[in-house]
Amino acid sequence: MKKLIQGVHSFQTNYVSTHREMFELLSQGQHPRILFITCSDSRIDPNLITQAEPGEMFIIRNAGNIIPPYGATNGGEGAAVEYAIHALGIKEVIVCGHSHCGAMKGLMQLSKLAEEMPAVHDWLKHAEATRRMIIENYQEFEGERRLQATVEENVLTQLENLRTYPVIHSRLHTGQIHLHGWVYHIETGEILEFDPVRREYVPPQTQLTRAAWLTPQQQERIFKGSEVSRNGDSRR
């Protein structure tokens, strides 16, 4: 706690004092351009890996970056998705999984969780489509290779779940919204994006060149994000 309190003091005395205009604008309302859905894992920092500023992203975090299909639960994920799209008018959605994901490890050993962590067990059941995909199509994969396949397939599962939301389905039909699947590799800081044409994960630079929804400044920050996450952010 001592470190956090010191951090709050440093934030207030150093950062806020030099960014007063930005905070004044933020106090007047939020206008994020991106809905970023990722894991609760403490090693994941969406603003660090994308180098986004406060107010640029609306973020949903939970174990396994899971979005249950529409109507499957009364949890906050569905409400947050609806608010982001309908109230905030967000047109770009990113689901970001990550390497060494504990939730995905648990998903592949689901029966073992029922007694010790029943709430986790029930939550991960919302990713049953991912579990079934791995069991039936990746029998030859083992260890870290199997876990990485689970991470990557789970991102695609959550993109499919997002398409079940009426607020997203209608906008996809008219091209008013776009969905993106990312995987972040903790050990290298690398980010890969799923290319639906090539059916594989590729460096996001190849995708961002076509992404008019990002300003040149935002594109440059994301390009630099992988390097910064490896070496540390001097601003933090």
Secondary structure, 3 states (H helix, E strand, C coil): CHHHHHHHHHHHHHHHHHCHHHHHHHHCCCCCCEEEEEECCCCCCHHHHHCCCCCCEEEEEECCCCCCCCCCCCCHHHHHHHHHHHHCCCCEEEEEEECCCHHHHHHCCHHHHHHHCHHHHHHHHHHHHHHHHHHHHCCCCCHHHHHHHHHHHHHHHHHHHHCCCHHHHHHHHCCCCEEEEEEECCCCCCEEEEECCCCEEECHHHHHCCCCCCCHHHHHHHHHHHHHHHHCCCCC
